[in-house]
């Protein structure tokens, strides 16, 4: 309990600091930064129950689902080929960066591929344990640096470069009149959404606590049932919960020779963001979407992080969620098939001999 209280205080302190400094996504990036710095500087272990992470993801998934309409569904179907092409190109660019990293460092090619693939941190680490020649410690470090690069750079670019002045508002202040969550109708919707989410958890869907509420709320919205918006304070708490969880999941001091791998990993992350920017510009030219929406659709960040940013800059949240969801499913279900086929499956926990 003491560690939990300590974690809450550290997370809230980071959120308040980022809010006072008017930094982007203050209540997500602030707690994330604070818990990382606190653990590294004090060597103290913080505690964050998984229920708070799931609850935060549930709220964010619910909020993103509200942005879906029948028109946005038609637009998503129209842009499905672009989702396939852009995701394939992003994965291909990651393979190019992996080739360069393995050539100029002692990192094995399987480890480099796992470390540069724009997927989730936990998914790539778990997959690296099944691939011959991949070292989970290296993959964890590379994915951590890549995610930190994307999480900090993409929102900053989107907010300060692509959004209009009146749109630069924290997510917790961006909504106007907020409907009160009362009545049997709303309780019925929430119960239904929770049941769908638990089904997604039971069948081990990727990120079920986001996908469950997102898809169920989207379906309700498209069919005209219009679930109520959540109070702004609830969205703020959800960002805090997710920020603390992300900070605790990133073990930046896990690698002994991190100083050698850090520069090229950081350069790789910046290059991937730059390539995403290029693809976003092409998408912006061919489709009637803002540059902010296009960039957040392509950016190799997580669904919750890009969704919160889309809310902040008033981008097309439904389109951003659709692109990000497609990439999640593509990388979780399609990419592993090719990687296992190319590198071979590791039945035993293999220790790569060429990792220094």
N, C-alpha and C positions, 0 to 999 in steps of 0.2 A: 504493500500500500504506500509506503514511504517513497519507493522508487517511482510509482505511478504519479504521486503528487509532484515529485521533483520533475518528472517528464512534462506534466501539464504546465508547471511554472516556467520551465525553460522554453517550451513551445510557444506559450502565450507571450513571453518576453520577446522572442524573435519576431512574432507577428506584430506586436506593438511597435517595435523598432523599425521594421520595414514599412509599417503604415505611416509612422511619423516622417520617415525619409521619402515617402511617396514613391516607393519602389514597386515594380509590377508584381501582381499576385501576392500581395504582402502577407495574406493569411495562409498561403501555402508555402511560398519560398522562404518566408521568415522563420516559421517553425522548422522547416527542413534544414536550413542553414544553422540554426541555433543548436539543434540536437547533435549535428555532426561536429560542430566546433566544441561543444561541451564534452562530448565523449572523447574526442582526441586530446583536448587540453587537460581534462581531469582524470582520464582513464576510468571513469565511473560508468557502470552499466545502467542504462535506463530501461524502463519497462512500459510497454504499450500493448494492452490486451487486443487480441485479434478482432474482438467484437467492435471496437471503436473504428478500426480500419474498415471493416465490412459496413458499418453504419454510415461512415463518410462516403464510401463508394455508392451505397444505396441512394443517398440523398442526391449526389451528383448525377447518377444515372437517371433518377426521377426528373431532375431539372432539365437534363438534356432531352429526354423524351418529350417534354412539353413543346419543344420547338418543331416537332414533326407535324406536317399537314398533308392533305391529299396531294397538293401541288408539289411539295417537297419530295414526296414519294415518287411522283412521275419524273421529277428532275433527277433523282438518284438512279432510276432505271435507265434514263437517257444517257447518264454519264458512266454506266457500269464498265464499258470498254476502257474508258480513261482510268478507272480505278485499277483494272487489271494491268494496263500498260505502265502506269506510274509506279505501282508497287513492284512490278518486275524490274523496272529500271533502277529503283532505289536499292533493291536487293543486289542487282548486278553491280552497281557502283560500290556497294559494300564489299563485294568479292574483289574488285580491283584494289581497294584500299587494303584488304587482307593480304593480297599478293605482295604489295609493296612493304607492308609491315613485316611479313615473314622473310622477305628478301634482305631487309636492312637491319633486322634485329635477330636475336636468337629465339624468338617466339616461333613455335611450330605453326604450319599453315592451318591445321584444324583449329587450333586455339585462336588464331587471328580471324578466321572465318566466323567462329562463334562470337568473338568479341566485337566484330564490326557489323554483324547482321542487325538491322534496326528492329529488333523484337523486344519483348519485355525482359528485364534483368533476370527474374526468377526462372522464366521459361528457358532462356538461353543457358543458364547455369545448369539446370536439370538436364537439358539436352546434351550439354558438353560431357556429362558423366557417361553418356551412352556412345559417344563417338571416339573411335580409336585415334590416339595422338593428341586429343584435346585435354588441356589442363584446366580444371574448374577454377583454380585460384587466379590464373591469368585471365580467364573469361570474365570472372566476377569483377576484377579490377578494370578491364577495358570497358565493359558494359556500364560500370559505375561512372567512369569519366565521361563516356559518351552521353549517358543520360543527364548528368549534371550540366554538360555543355548545352544540350538541347533545351533542358528545362529552364535554364537561365537566359539563353540567347534568344530563343524563338519568341517567348512572350515579350521580351524587351523590344525586339524588332517589330513585332506585330502591333504593340501598343504605341510606340513612339514613332514609327515610320509609316504604317499603313492606315491607322485609324484616324478619324477626324477628331478635332479638339473636343467636341461635345460628347464623343463616344468614349473617351478615356476616363472611365469610371470603374471603381472597384466593383466586383461582382455583387457585393453585398449592398451596393447603392444603385445598381443599374436598373432595377425594376421599379416601376411606378407604383400604382395602387396594387397592393397585395391582398388577395382574397384570404379571408380567414378560413382556417381548416376546421370546419365544424360540420355537423350534420351526419345523418346516416349514410347519405350518398358518398361522402368523402371517406367515411370509415369503410364502406364496402369496397371502394376503389383501392384503398391502401391494403386491405386484407387480400384482395385479388392479386395485387402487384407483389405482395410479400409471398404468396403461395407460388406464383410463377417464378420468383427469384429462388425460392427453396428448391423447386424442381430443377432449375438450372444448376444449382449447387449439387444436387443429388446426382445428376448426370454428368458432372464434372466439365461443364462448359468453361471456356477460358474467361477469366474475370467475371464470374457469374453475378457478383453483387453489383456490377455496373450494367452488364448486358441484360440481366433479368428485368430490373425496373425500367431501363431504357426502352427495350422492345415492347414491354407491356404497356407503358405509358404512351409510347408512340402509336401503338395500335388503337388505344382508347382515343387519342387525340385525332387520328386520321378518320375514325368512324364517327367523330362529332360528339363524343361523350364529355370531352373537356375536363380532365382532372384539375383540381385547384392548384394554384401556384403555392410553393412553400414560402414561409416567412423568410426575409433576408437574413435574419439571425441564424436560422437553421443552415442556410447555405454557407455562412461564415464559419460555423462550427464544423461543418463537413470538410471545408478546406483545411482547417486547423488539424483535424484528425488525420487527413490524408497526408498533409505535410510532415507531421511527426512520424508517421509510418514510413514514408519515403526516406526521411533522414536516417532512421534507425536501420533501414534495410541496406544502406550504402556503406559498406565497410572499406573506407578509403585507405586504411592502413594495413590491409590484409596481406600485401605483397612486400617481401623484403627488399627487392631491387626495383621498387616502384619508380625511383628517380630516373632510371634508364628508360622505362617504358612510357612514362608520363608524357614527355614532349610529343612523341610520334602518335600516341593515342589521342592527345588533345588536338593535334593537327588533323588527324583522321576525322574526329568529331566535327571540327569546323568545316572540313571539306564536304562532309555529308550534308551539313546544314546548307552550305553554299550550293550544292547540287540540287537540294530540295527547293531552294530559292529559284533556281533556273527553271526547274520543272513547273513550279508554281506560276512563273511568268508566262510560260507556254500555255498552261491551263487557263490563265486569266485572259489570254488573247482569244482562245477558241470557244470559251464559254462565258455567258453573262454573269460573272461573279467578280466580287472585289478581290484585290490582291491579298488582303488580309485573309479572306475565306480560302483562297487558293493555297496560300502559304501554310495555313493551319491544316488543310486537307492533306498536304504532301509531307509536312514536317514529321520527322521520325521520333516524335515524342509519344508519351502514353496517351490513351484516350481521355482519362480524367484531366490531365494537365492541359491538353489542347482544347478540351471542352470548356474548361473554366476560362481559358484565354479567349475563346470564341465568344463567350458570354460578355467578357469584359470589353472587347472591341466591337461588340454588336455585329459580329460576322454571322454567316448562315450556319447556326449550330447543327442543324439537322444534316447538312451536307458534310460538315467537318466530322461529325460522328459517324456518318456512313463510310467515308473514306478511311477513317481510323479503324473502324470495326472490320472493314474488309482486309486491311493490312494485318490486323491481329489474327484473323482466321487463316489468311494466306500463309503467314509465317509459322503459325502453330501447327497447321495440318499439311501444307504443301511442301514447305522448305525442308522439314525434317526427313521427308521421304527421299528427297534428292541427296541430302547430306549423309544419311545412313547408307544409301546406295553407293555414294562416291567414296566415303572414307571407311565404311564398314562399321558394324556395330560392336561396341566394346562390352563384352560379357563380364569382364572384370574391371575394376577401377584401375585404369592404365595410367602409369606415371610417365609422362613424356621425357625422354632422355635428353632432348635438345633444348630444354628450358633452363636458362641460367638462373 
